[in-house]
Amino acid sequence: MQAPLAVKEDIRQKKLDSYWDNELNLVFNDIAERYDSANDFFSFGLWSVMRRSFVGRVKLPEGAEVLDVCAGTNAVGIDLLAKNPSFKITAIDRSEGMQRTGAIRAKEKGFKIKSVISDVHQLPFADETFDGATLEAATRHLEVKRVFEEIYRVLKPGGFFCHHDLVKPKNPVVAFFYYQYLKVMIPITTFTFFRTKGLMGYRKSALKLRSYFIEAINFFYTSDELTEILKEAGFREIEAKSTAGGTAAVHIAKK
Ligand SMILES: C[S@@+](CC[C@H](N)C(=O)[O-])C[C@H]1O[C@@H](n2cnc3c(N)ncnc32)[C@H](O)[C@@H]1O
């Protein structure tokens, strides 16, 4: 029988909390400059295509104030501005390294994205500030309900939360092949992209990423469970769409 969501969240936190508090920020700061190339290598370019499709589903009014949560290297913000330059994007992420790379990427494209360096479990914004919020490829690293409730708080009534991430596949056959893929591709990506002058010629922190990344998905939620957590956080009119054979999902939810 499926564990209730609160129990599952408790298990996630016990298993992953020490990575979240310690290694993870070090890893993202270390890999910032190579993160986007590594992502494309790891997914054979599919992730960028999936992101564009996700951004294509974001429907917000002209001039909308948008918060990109866990913005990393500003990939979502840049694609949003390419789609509609009238959006006013605020990026929030706790990694200065990822945001430094993101600022360079945005500037190269001629876009301006405001950057806030902060943990996202407590968003440093007043209630009802934003018309929209996006969150891509980071929820696996977070206390999910807590962050979803914070996003709900800072959205204006009627605002949209647009979420895109890898999820735990529901189908056991898909899950089996997916984990085999992760077990092969994560070490290859780590050794190909994160080679520096660190331990044995490789970044010490990136080495730890390998097992964590698989665990973070293994202990994560299915698309249906994410829909339930969105409901619990107060969202309504939730549209969910599984992608990449059930290994990823897009959720659009209204406050
Ligand atoms: C895999 S990257 C995804 C970046 C971006 N959203 C994208 O789609 O490419 C995950 C990001 O989440 C950020 N992150 C993880 N935990 C965080 C936390 N507790 N508070 C703020 N940022 C966090 C990391 O610093 C990293 O930049």
The ligand as a Tripos MOL2 file, in Angstrom:
@<TRIPOS>MOLECULE
LIG
   27    29     1     0     0
SMALL
NO_CHARGES

@<TRIPOS>ATOM
      1 C1         19.1210   21.2550  -11.2160 C.3       1 LIG1
      2 S1         19.2250   22.9970  -10.9330 S.3       1 LIG1
      3 C2         17.8290   23.5530  -11.8690 C.3       1 LIG1
      4 C3         17.9810   24.9620  -12.3220 C.3       1 LIG1
      5 C4         16.9120   25.5130  -13.2660 C.3       1 LIG1
      6 N1         15.6120   25.6300  -12.6310 N.3       1 LIG1
      7 C5         16.8140   24.7400  -14.5510 C.2       1 LIG1
      8 O1         15.6990   24.3650  -14.9420 O.co2     1 LIG1
      9 O2         17.8410   24.5220  -15.1870 O.co2     1 LIG1
     10 C6         18.6310   23.0930   -9.2610 C.3       1 LIG1
     11 C7         18.8100   24.4510   -8.6230 C.3       1 LIG1
     12 O3         18.1090   24.4600   -7.3840 O.3       1 LIG1
     13 C8         18.8470   25.2330   -6.4590 C.3       1 LIG1
     14 N2         18.4530   24.8660   -5.0880 N.ar      1 LIG1
     15 C9         18.4460   23.6340   -4.5430 C.ar      1 LIG1
     16 N3         18.0020   23.7040   -3.2650 N.ar      1 LIG1
     17 C10        17.7180   25.0160   -3.0140 C.ar      1 LIG1
     18 C11        17.2190   25.7190   -1.8900 C.ar      1 LIG1
     19 N4         16.9130   25.0750   -0.7580 N.pl3     1 LIG1
     20 N5         17.0360   27.0520   -1.9820 N.ar      1 LIG1
     21 C12        17.3550   27.7080   -3.1380 C.ar      1 LIG1
     22 N6         17.8410   27.0940   -4.2410 N.ar      1 LIG1
     23 C13        18.0170   25.7610   -4.1810 C.ar      1 LIG1
     24 C14        20.2900   24.8860   -6.7670 C.3       1 LIG1
     25 O4         21.1780   25.8570   -6.2710 O.3       1 LIG1
     26 C15        20.2580   24.7960   -8.2940 C.3       1 LIG1
     27 O5         20.6140   26.0170   -8.8850 O.3       1 LIG1
@<TRIPOS>BOND
     1     1     2 1
     2     2     3 1
     3     2    10 1
     4     3     4 1
     5     4     5 1
     6     5     6 1
     7     5     7 1
     8     7     8 2
     9     7     9 1
    10    10    11 1
    11    11    12 1
    12    11    26 1
    13    12    13 1
    14    13    14 1
    15    13    24 1
    16    14    15 ar
    17    14    23 ar
    18    15    16 ar
    19    16    17 ar
    20    17    18 ar
    21    17    23 ar
    22    18    19 1
    23    18    20 ar
    24    20    21 ar
    25    21    22 ar
    26    22    23 ar
    27    24    25 1
    28    24    26 1
    29    26    27 1
@<TRIPOS>SUBSTRUCTURE
     1 LIG1         1 GROUP 0 **** ****
